[in-house]
C-alpha cells in the first residue's frame, strides 16, 4: 500500500479474489483447488480487508467505529445471502460451472466497487505514514479517554507476555470460540450428515450464523460499555455454554435446534471478536496496542486450526458437549485474567482497574 497506494491494492486484490474463485472452478486437481481458492483467493480477500481498514482510517477519522460496524455488518449480510445463492447455482449447474459464474460475478463487482473508492494519499508514502501515525495516536487516545493519568494501563507488551493474565485471555478466546470456528468450516457437512437434509437446506446454516454475527458485534459492544469487557466475556462464555447444554438436553435431532445453535454461535463468535481488542486496550499500555493485538491474534490461528478438525473428528453430540464445557471454562479463565490484572496494578500502586 505504501508503494502503490491503497486503491491500487484494493482493485488488484479484488480482481485476484474473483479470478481465484473463477479458476478454482476450472481445475480438477484437489491440490490446485486448495492453492487457488484456499491460498491465493484468501490472501487476496485479506488484501481487500486490510486496504479497506486503511481507507477507513483515512476517510472517516472521526467516525471509524460506526463505519467499522457497517463493515462487519455487511460481512454478515453477505454471508447470509451468498450461502443459499451459491447452493442454488450448484444445484442448477455443476459445481465447477457455479464457481466460474460466481467468480466472474465477484470479479466484475469487486473491480467496479474498488474503482469507485477514493484514495486521498494516492500512494504517497510520507502522507500515508503520517495519516497512519495520526490514526494510531487517535486510537491510543480513545483507549485512555476520560481516564486520569495514574489510571491508564501501563503494562508494556514485554511484561504482558510474561504475565499470566495475557495467557488467560489467550486461552479464553480459544475455548469460547471453538464451536464458532468449527461451524464456520464444518456447518454444512454437520447439517447434511446429522440431519439428512439437502445441500440447499443445509446452506441456510450460514444465514443463521451470519444473522447471529451481525447482531453479536453490536449488542456485545453495547453491553461491554456498561459491564466492562472482562465481565461481559465471562457471562458470554457461561451463558453460551449453558445454552448449548440446554439445547443438547432438549435434543439435537431437530434441524431447527441446529439453526438456533448457529445463530447463538454467530452471536458469540462476533461478540468475542469485538471484545478482544477492548480487553487489550483496557489492560495494556496504549503504546503497544498493535503489538499486543498481534500476539493475541495467534489465538485465532490456533482455534482456527483445531476447531474445524474437532468438528469433523468428534461425533456431533459429544462435540457439542465438549464445546459447551470449553465455553464455560473460557468464561472462568477470563475472569481469572481480570483478577490477575487488577492484582498487578494494585501491586504497582496504579489506579488502573479492568472490569
N, C-alpha and C positions, 0 to 999 in steps of 0.2 A: 504493500500500500504506500509506503514511503517513497518507493521508486517510481511507481506508475500512477498513483492516486487511487482513491477508494472506488470511484465509479468504474474505472477500467477493470479493477479486480472483481467488482460486483458483476459486471457484464460477462467477463471471461468465466468466472465461477458458475454463473447461472447457465451459460451455454454448455459448459462441460458437464454440469449436473444433468441437464436434459438429454444431452447426447449420450451420457453414460447409461441412463435408463434405456434409451433407444437401442444402443448397440448391444446391451445385455440381452435384448430380445432376439438378437440375430445369431448368438453363439449357442452351440450345443454342448460345449465342454464346461463342466461344473467349475473347474479351476478358473477358467477365463471369466465365467459369470461372477464368481466371487471377487476377482480382481477388478472387473469393470464396474459392477454395481456396488459391491461391498466396500471396495477401497477407493477407487477413483471418484465415483459419484458422491460417496460420503465425504471425501476430502473437499470436493467442490462445494457441497452443501455447507460444510463448515466454513469455507471461504466466504460464502454468501452471508452467513450468520455473523462472522467477525467484522466484515466490511459494513454490514448493517448497523452493528453496535457502534462502530467508529463514527458512522454518519449521524447516528442519533446524538452522540456526544457533541458533534459539530453543529448540527441543525437545530437541536432542541435543548440547549444547555439548561434552561430553567424549567423544563417540564419532562425530564428524562423518565421519571417514574411513570407518568401517565402513558408516554409513548411506549415504554418497555412493556407496560401492562397490555397495551393494544397488540404489541408484537407477540407476546406469549399467548394472548387470547386468539390471535389469528392462526397461530400454530395449532391450537386445539380445534378451531373450526375446520382447518384444513384436514387434520387427521380424521375428524368426524365425517367429513364429506367424501374424502378420497377412498376410504376402505370399501364401502359398498359400491362406489362407482367403478373402482378397479375390478372388483369381483364381477360386476355386470359385464365389463369388457371381456374378461377371461371366459365367462360363460357363453358369450356370443361368438367370440373369436378364439383362436388358440392362445396359449399363454405368451408365446413369442410375439404374435401379432399385437396382442394387447399391450405388451411392453413397448413395442415400436410406436404404437399410436399414442400411448401416454408420454413417451419420451419426446416425440415430435411436438405434442401439445405443451409439455413443460418447457422445451427449448424456446418455442415461439413466445410463450407468455413471459418466461423469465427474462429473455433478452429485451423484449419491449418494455417491461416494467423497470428493468435496471437502466435502460437508456433514458427513461424519463427522469430518474433520480439526478439531483444536482450535487456536485462535489465542489464546495466552495474553495477547497485547498488546491484543486487542480493538480495534485501530485507534488505540490511544493513541500519539500521535506521540512524546512525550517518552520513554515506556517503550521504544518500538520503536527510537528513535535510540540510547538507552542500550545496549540489547541489541546493536545492530549495532556500536556502538563497541567494546563488550567483545569481540564476536566477532572484529573486525578486529585488536584488540590481541592476542587469543589466537593468531590466525593468524600474526601477526608474531613472537610469542614462540616458536611452534612452528618457524618458519623458522630461528630462530637458536639453538634449544635445543641445549645441550651445547657451544656454541662460546665460546671466550674473546672478550673484548671486542674485541681487536685482530684477531680472525679473522672478525668479522662483516662481510658485504659492505657497502660504504659508498657505492658509486657511485649518485648520485641520477638521477632519470629524465631531467633536462635534459642531463646529461653522457652518459647512455646513448644518447640519440638522436643524439649527435654522435660516438659511438664505433663503430668498425666491427663489434665483436662482436655488438651488438644486431641489426644488419642481416644478419650472417652467420646468426644464429638464425632471423631472419625468412625468409631465402631457403631455408634447410634445411627448414623446415616446409612451404613451398610445394612444394619438389622431392619430398620423401618422401611427402607426402600427395596428390600429383597423381592417381595412379591410383585411390586410395581415393575421392576426390571424384567422379571420373568414373564409377566403378562404382555409387556411391550413386544417381546420376541416370540413368545410361545402361545399367546392367547388364541389365535386361530386354530393351531394344532390341538390345544387342550379342548377347545369348544367342540371341534369336529370329532375327536376321539372319545370324549367323555359323554357327549350328548347325542352323538349320531345324527348330526344335522348337516345341511348342505353348506357349501362354501359361502353362498350368498347370505345365509342366516348367520354364520359364524363371523362374517366381516363386520357385523354390527357391534361386536365387542369393542372394536377400535373407536366406534362412535361413542359408546358408553364411556370408555377410558378418556376420550377427548373432552366429553362433557364435564366429567369429574375434574380433569386437569384445568380446564378453563375457569371453573368455579373455585378450585382449590387455591390457586395463587392469590386471587383477590380476597377471599374470605380469610385465609390463614394470615395473610399480611395484615388485614384489619385487626384480627384477634391478637396478633403479636404486638401491635401498638398498645393494646390495652393490658395484656397479661405479661408481656416480655417474651422474647424468642425461646428461651430455655424452658420456661413453664409451658408455653404453647406446644413445644416439641414433646415434652413429657406427656401431656394429655393427648396429643396427636397419636403417639405410639401406643399408649394404654387403650384409648377408645378404639383405635383401628384394630388392635389385637383382639379386644373383647368382641367387637362386631364380627370379626372373622370366625371366632369360636362359636358365636351365636348362630351365624349362618350355617356353619358346619353342623351344629346340633339340629337345626331345623331340617337340614337335608340338602345335599349338594346335587340331588338328582333333577333339580329344576333349572332349566336354562335361564329363567327369569332371575333366579337367585344368583347365577353366574353373572348376569347382566348388572345386578346391583353391586356385586363384588367388584366388577370392573369400574363402575362409577366411583365407588369408595376408594379404590386403589389409585385411580387417576387423580382424585382429590388429594390423597396422601402424598403421592409422588410429586406433584407440582407444589404442594404445600411445603414439603421438605426442601425442594429446590429454592423456594422463596426464603425459608428460614435460615438456610446455611450461611449466606453472606451477612445476614443481620446478626446472627450469633457471633460471627468473627469480628465484625466491626464494633460490636459492643464489648468485646473481650480483649482484643489485642491492639497494639499501637496503630493508630491511623496511618503511620508512615509505611506500614507493612501490609496493607490491605491486599495488594496484588500477590505478594509472596505467600501469605497465609492461605489465600484462596487457591493458589496454585497447588500447594501441598495437599490441601483438603480435597482438591479435585481428584486426587488419586483414589479416594474412597469411591467415587463414581465409576472409575475404571474397574476397581475390584468387584463391586456389586454388579457391574455390567457384564463381567465375565462369569461370575458364579451364578447369578440369578437365572439366566436362561438355561444353563446346564442343569440346575436343580429342578427347574420346572419340567424338563424333559425326562430326567432320570427317575425322579421320585414319583410314585403314584399320586393321583390328584388329591385324595383326602389327606394322606399323611403330609403332602406338600403344603396344604392349606394350614394344617395344624402346626407344622414347623414354622411357617411364616407368621402365624398368629403369635406363637411363643417368642419369635425373634422381635416382632414389633413391640411387644410388652417389655422385653428385655432392653430394647433400644431406648424406650421411654425412660426407664430407670437409670440406664447408663448416662443418658443426657442429664438427668438430674444430678448424678454424681459429678459431672463436669461443672455444673453450676456451683455446687457447694465447694468444689476444689478451687475454682477460680476466686470465689469470694473469700475463701480462707487465705489464698495467696495475697490478694490485695489488702486484706486486713493485716497480714504479717508485715507488709512494707509501708504501713501507715497511709494507705491510699483510701480515698473516699469512693473509689470506683466500685460499684455494685452491679452485678449482672442479674437479670431477672429471668 
